[in-house]
């Protein structure tokens, strides 16, 4: 992973001292809350229902063991013993005292972490897939390009006050696991017929009040022009994006109103002025960053004739079930990537991990990996480099702290925002709905037979739970002061991304487990052989599901 140099560390420490002064001025009354608001947001500090929330940046979802231990320490010392991993591959602490935030930021700085640009109208955390660098189907490791984007965009004064927040994702695999199509800018890396590294650039995506998938902006961009082209997109957005109405300020609205052809024309005109400028990437700069992402020294003998593993898989059914769902193929023979589920059901809300669990995961990354942890936008954690022969011992270690739930990709692997339990923007609670659905589907054999079904829950229209992209999406809405839930079907991420369709009127909280159960029942009865949920929806549409759900409603 990328290592800070003296310039990086100086910048972060100076930012800490700057914010320490701002907090002191706020607490003394020298700064009003209105004056303090933009200052705290620039440092990832939000005011929630009950306390301040601090969002800590995890660039492209990559953590070291020491960094995860520091997050565990912060959870114990300054919060209530846990943190919440988000759909932006970051972590949030929900019970922060204002006067302690400078101390937290100072502690983060000791392990090369910060909260810069985790909020505000700027370029947010650059995201990519959780298996970057180890996936068997990738063109190249996308993290160096993501790191170049991060360095370029961090505290870039030209783009510090955009019309609205801005999100960029990059993917270099045959299968898009980074939800590229829902981003303000999405980038696919590929090689052309001459084996040259090229980029497909999409723009104008976003969820929230008006969910829109981004559109192709340029098909054949040489990788050297990644920064100059992204800069041109941001300049056009900065120039024409609306600032008079925050609900119409995202780039997706600008692209929709101009049309992708007109928007692309504006970008090309801007790009003509900068395409060969100082932001043009060189092989030397790319190599400078890439040196921080070299693959570990894999054992060439790993996995050969592993009779013990074969025996354990055949005699330990719970271990075998976990291995089928939570172990992902690796590019190196004898290795695997292990996905650690943060969705145990009633034991913890989706995405929440305790300090003790963080310590165990950090230990496991050292015992069974290479001291590295990844965060997925589905809110799960990943050990990217595990020898297959270590899988059983790893499973035992995770199981002792409730982290061995074998449900990755299944209906109980629910993506959920914190919702109305914490967030002052939420219309309804998300966590109780997620846990009620998980409790209804507590038969592992049944859930495994269903196959992969994504279920996403958002507590409000801001869609932090990405409900539009779930095969089954749930949105909390307010009806005259009461919490209700709207259901969408047919959402999907990946290169065949789709926005879900609302099936009809919303439901009360206690109806939601029955609603989901009826949806699943229609799917079970209608599917052909091993047909997926998405395939059934594509074949039948939502009408049979709608009729069943509202039959007695």
BELGI-V941963 format. One record per pair of residues at least 24 apart in sequence whose ideal C-beta (glycine too) atoms are under 8 Angstrom apart, sorted by the first residue. I is the first residue (numbers start at 0). GAP is how many residues later the second one is. D is the distance in whole Angstrom. If there is no record, write none. Layout:
BEGIN
I&GAP&D  I&GAP&D
END
This chain:
BEGIN
0&61&5  0&62&8  0&63&6  0&142&8  0&291&7  0&292&7  0&371&6  1&57&7  1&60&8  1&141&8  1&145&5  1&287&7  1&290&5  1&291&7  2&109&7  2&289&6  3&108&4  7&104&7  8&100&7  8&103&7  10&144&7  11&97&5  11&100&8  11&102&5  11&104&7  12&93&8  12&96&6  14&28&7  14&90&8  14&99&7  14&101&6  15&86&6  15&89&5  15&90&5  15&93&6  18&24&5  18&82&7  18&83&6  18&86&6  19&82&4  19&86&8  22&75&6  22&76&7  22&78&6  22&79&6  25&72&7  26&71&7  26&72&6  37&82&7  40&78&4  40&79&5  41&74&7  41&75&8  41&77&7  41&78&5  41&80&8  42&58&7  42&62&7  42&72&5  42&73&7  42&76&8  43&71&3  43&72&7  43&73&8  43&74&4  43&75&5  44&51&7  44&53&8  44&56&6  44&70&7  44&74&8  45&73&7  46&377&7  47&46&6  47&374&5  47&375&6  47&376&6  48&371&8  48&372&8  48&373&6  48&374&7  48&375&5  49&44&8  49&45&7  49&372&7  50&43&7  50&44&5  50&45&6  50&46&7  51&44&4  51&45&7  51&46&6  51&49&7  52&39&6  52&40&7  52&41&5  52&43&6  52&369&7  53&38&7  53&39&5  53&42&5  53&47&6  53&50&6  53&61&6  54&31&7  54&35&5  54&36&7  54&37&5  54&60&6  54&63&4  54&64&6  55&34&6  55&35&5  55&36&7  55&37&7  55&52&6  55&57&6  55&58&8  55&59&5  55&62&7  56&33&6  56&56&7  56&57&6  56&58&6  56&59&7  56&60&7  56&61&5  56&68&6  57&31&5  57&32&5  57&33&6  57&55&8  57&67&7  57&317&6  58&66&6  58&67&7  58&87&7  58&88&7  58&91&5  59&29&7  59&65&8  59&66&6  59&67&6  59&68&5  59&72&7  59&82&8  59&83&5  59&86&4  59&87&7  59&90&7  60&28&3  60&66&7  60&67&7  60&69&6  60&313&5  60&314&4  60&315&7  60&316&8  61&70&8  61&81&7  61&310&7  61&311&8  61&312&6  61&313&8  62&309&7  62&310&4  62&311&7  62&312&7  63&47&7  63&307&6  63&308&6  63&309&7  64&297&4  64&298&8  64&300&5  64&301&5  64&306&4  64&307&7  64&308&7  65&45&5  65&296&8  65&305&8  66&44&5  66&45&7  66&46&6  67&290&5  67&291&8  67&293&6  67&294&4  67&297&7  67&305&6  68&289&7  68&290&6  68&293&5  69&37&6  69&38&7  69&40&7  69&41&5  69&43&7  70&287&6  71&283&4  71&284&8  71&286&4  71&287&5  71&290&7  72&34&7  72&282&7  73&30&6  73&33&6  73&34&7  74&279&7  74&280&4  74&283&7  75&279&5  77&25&8  77&26&5  80&273&6  80&274&5  80&275&8  81&266&8  81&270&5  81&271&6  81&272&5  81&273&7  82&269&7  82&270&6  82&272&8  82&275&7  83&265&8  83&267&5  83&268&5  83&269&8  83&334&6  84&257&6  84&266&5  84&267&8  84&268&6  84&290&5  84&294&5  84&295&8  84&296&7  85&265&7  85&293&7  85&378&7  86&290&5  86&291&8  86&292&6  86&328&6  86&330&7  86&377&6  86&378&7  86&379&6  87&36&7  87&37&5  87&39&6  87&79&8  87&289&7  88&36&6  88&38&5  88&286&4  88&287&7  88&288&6  89&28&6  89&35&6  89&285&8  90&284&8  91&326&8  93&324&7  93&328&5  115&38&6  115&39&7  116&36&7  116&37&6  116&38&8  118&46&8  119&40&8  119&45&7  120&40&6  120&41&5  120&42&7  120&43&5  120&44&6  120&45&8  121&31&8  121&37&6  121&38&6  121&39&8  121&40&6  121&43&7  121&44&7  122&26&8  122&30&4  122&33&7  122&36&6  122&39&8  122&43&5  122&44&8  122&45&7  122&111&8  123&41&6  123&42&7  123&43&5  123&44&8  124&25&8  124&42&8  125&24&5  125&27&7  125&42&5  125&43&8  125&44&7  126&40&7  126&41&7  126&42&5  126&43&8  126&51&6  126&56&8  126&250&6  127&41&7  127&42&5  127&43&6  127&44&8  127&50&5  128&42&6  128&44&6  128&47&8  128&48&4  128&49&4  128&247&8  129&47&7  129&207&8  129&209&8  129&244&4  129&245&7  129&246&4  129&247&8  129&250&8  129&252&5  129&254&8  130&42&8  130&46&7  130&197&6  130&206&5  130&243&8  130&251&7  130&253&7  131&40&8  131&242&8  132&160&6  132&162&7  132&251&7  133&161&8  133&196&5  133&197&6  133&198&7  133&201&8  133&203&6  133&250&5  133&251&6  134&38&5  134&42&8  134&194&8  134&196&7  134&202&8  135&193&5  135&194&7  135&195&5  136&36&5  136&37&4  136&38&6  137&34&5  137&35&4  137&36&8  137&193&8  138&33&4  138&34&7  138&50&5  138&51&6  138&52&6  138&58&8  139&32&5  139&49&7  139&57&7  140&31&7  140&149&8  140&152&6  141&28&5  141&29&6  141&30&4  141&47&6  142&150&5  143&142&6  143&145&5  143&146&4  143&148&8  143&149&5  144&25&6  144&27&8  144&42&8  144&44&7  144&78&7  144&81&6  145&24&5  146&142&5  146&145&7  146&146&8  147&78&7  147&79&7  147&133&7  147&137&7  147&138&7  147&141&6  148&77&7  148&78&7  148&81&7  150&138&8  151&75&5  151&127&7  157&76&8  157&77&8  157&80&7  158&75&5  158&79&7  161&72&7  161&75&7  161&76&6  161&79&7  162&74&7  162&75&7  162&78&3  162&79&6  162&80&5  162&86&4  162&87&8  162&88&8  163&77&7  163&82&7  163&85&4  163&86&5  163&87&8  164&85&8  165&68&7  165&71&8  165&85&7  166&39&8  167&62&7  174&319&6  174&320&7  175&317&7  175&318&5  175&319&5  175&321&8  176&199&8  176&317&7  177&199&7  178&198&6  178&287&7  178&290&6  178&314&4  178&315&8  178&318&7  179&34&8  179&317&8  180&24&6  180&32&5  180&33&6  180&312&7  180&313&8  180&314&8  180&316&4  181&24&7  181&25&6  181&29&8  181&31&7  181&32&7  181&284&7  181&286&8  181&287&6  181&311&7  181&315&7  182&31&6  183&30&7  183&66&7  183&67&5  183&68&7  184&29&7  184&45&6  184&48&6  185&28&5  186&39&7  188&34&7  191&28&7  195&26&7  196&25&8  196&26&4  197&24&6  197&25&7  198&24&6  198&27&6  198&30&8  200&28&6  200&29&8  200&32&8  202&30&6  202&48&7  202&52&6  202&57&8  202&60&7  202&64&8  203&47&6  203&48&5  203&50&7  203&51&3  203&52&7  203&56&7  203&59&7  204&47&6  205&44&5  205&45&7  205&46&4  206&256&4  206&259&6  206&260&8  206&261&5  206&262&7  207&42&7  207&253&6  207&254&5  207&255&5  208&38&6  208&252&5  208&253&8  209&40&8  209&42&7  209&43&7  210&252&7  210&257&4  210&288&5  211&40&4  211&43&8  211&44&6  211&287&8  212&284&6  212&285&8  212&286&6  213&38&8  213&41&8  214&40&7  214&45&4  215&44&7  216&43&7  216&46&7  216&47&5  216&50&7  217&46&7  217&49&8  222&58&7  222&63&8  223&56&6  223&57&5  223&58&7  224&46&8  224&50&6  224&55&6  224&56&7  225&55&6  226&52&4  226&53&7  226&54&6  227&43&6  227&46&5  227&47&5  227&48&8  227&49&6  227&51&5  227&52&6  228&38&7  228&42&6  228&46&8  230&43&6  230&48&6  231&35&5  231&36&8  231&38&4  231&39&4  231&42&6  232&34&5  234&35&5  235&27&7  235&30&5  235&31&5  235&34&6  239&26&7  294&37&8  295&74&4  295&89&6  297&34&4  297&36&8  297&37&6  297&87&8  298&35&7  298&88&7  299&33&8  300&33&7  301&30&7  301&31&7  301&32&3  301&33&6  301&85&5  301&86&7  301&87&7  302&30&6  302&31&3  302&32&7  302&84&7  302&85&5  302&86&7  303&30&7  305&28&8  305&82&6  305&83&5  307&81&7  307&84&8  308&79&6  308&80&6  308&82&7  308&83&7  311&80&5  315&76&7  317&88&8  318&72&8  318&73&6  318&76&5  320&85&5  320&123&7  320&127&7  321&73&6  321&82&6  321&84&4  322&68&6  322&72&8  323&82&7  323&124&8  324&81&4  324&82&6  324&83&5  324&84&7  324&85&7  324&123&7  325&78&8  325&80&6  325&82&5  326&64&7  327&54&8  329&54&8  329&55&7  331&53&8  333&53&6  333&54&6  333&55&8  334&50&6  334&51&6  334&52&6  334&53&7  335&50&5  335&52&6  335&55&7  336&45&6  336&46&7  336&47&5  336&48&7  336&49&7  337&44&7  337&45&5  337&48&5  337&53&7  337&56&6  338&37&7  338&41&5  338&42&8  338&43&5  338&69&5  339&40&6  339&41&4  339&42&7  339&43&7  339&58&6  339&63&5  340&39&6  340&62&7  340&63&8  340&64&4  340&65&7  340&66&6  340&67&6  340&72&7  341&37&6  341&38&5  341&39&7  341&61&8  342&36&8  342&37&7  342&62&6  342&64&6  342&69&6  342&70&5  342&71&6  342&95&7  343&58&5  343&59&8  343&61&5  344&60&7  344&67&7  344&90&6  344&93&4  344&94&6  344&97&7  345&89&5  345&92&7  345&93&6  346&55&6  347&54&7  348&67&7  348&69&7  348&82&4  348&85&7  348&86&7  349&29&6  349&64&5  349&65&7  349&66&4  349&81&7  349&84&5  350&28&4  350&64&8  350&65&7  352&28&7  353&47&8  355&45&6  356&44&5  356&45&7  356&46&6  359&37&7  359&38&7  359&40&8  359&41&5  359&43&7  360&37&8  360&42&7  362&34&8  363&30&6  363&33&6  363&34&7  366&26&8  366&27&8  366&30&8  367&25&7  367&26&5  367&29&8  376&89&8  377&35&7  377&37&5  378&36&6  378&37&8  379&28&7  379&33&7  405&38&7  405&42&8  406&37&8  406&40&7  408&43&4  408&45&8  409&37&5  409&38&7  409&40&7  409&41&8  409&42&7  409&43&7  410&26&8  410&30&6  410&36&6  410&39&6  410&42&4  410&44&5  410&61&8  410&105&8  410&109&7  411&25&8  411&26&5  411&29&5  411&30&8  411&35&6  412&41&8  412&42&8  413&24&6  413&41&5  413&42&7  413&43&6  414&39&7  414&40&7  414&41&4  414&42&7  414&50&6  414&51&6  414&55&7  415&40&7  415&41&4  415&42&8  415&49&5  416&40&7  416&41&6  416&42&5  416&47&4  416&48&4  417&41&7  418&38&7  418&39&8  418&40&3  418&41&8  418&46&8  418&57&6  419&39&5  419&56&7  419&63&7  422&36&6  422&37&7  422&41&8  424&34&8  424&35&5  424&37&6  425&33&3  425&34&5  425&50&6  426&32&6  426&33&5  426&34&8  426&49&5  426&50&5  426&51&4  426&56&7  427&31&5  427&32&8  427&48&3  427&49&7  427&50&7  427&55&4  427&56&7  427&57&7  427&81&8  428&30&7  428&47&7  428&54&6  428&80&7  429&27&5  429&28&7  429&29&4  429&35&6  429&46&6  431&77&7  432&24&6  432&41&6  432&43&8  432&52&7  432&76&6  432&79&5  435&73&8  435&76&6  435&77&5  436&75&6  436&76&6  436&79&5  438&74&7  439&73&4  439&76&7  439&77&6  440&75&8  440&76&8  440&79&8  449&70&7  449&73&7  449&74&7  449&83&8  450&79&7  450&81&6  450&82&7  451&80&6  451&81&7  452&67&8  452&70&8  452&80&5  453&37&8  453&38&8  453&39&8  454&61&7  455&35&7  465&27&8  466&24&7  466&33&7  467&31&5  467&32&5  468&24&5  468&28&7  468&29&8  468&30&7  468&31&7  469&30&7  470&29&8  470&62&5  470&63&6  470&66&7  471&28&8  471&44&6  471&47&6  471&61&8  472&27&5  473&38&7  476&29&6  478&27&7  481&26&8  482&25&8  482&26&6  483&24&6  483&25&8  484&24&7  484&26&8  484&27&6  486&28&6  486&32&8  486&62&7  488&30&7  488&48&6  488&53&5  488&56&6  489&44&8  489&47&5  489&48&8  489&52&6  491&42&5  495&38&8  500&41&6  502&39&6  502&42&6  502&43&5  502&46&7  503&42&6  503&45&8  503&46&6  504&45&8  504&48&8  506&46&8  514&34&6  517&27&8  517&30&5  517&31&5  517&33&8  518&26&5  518&29&7  518&30&6  520&27&7  521&26&5
END
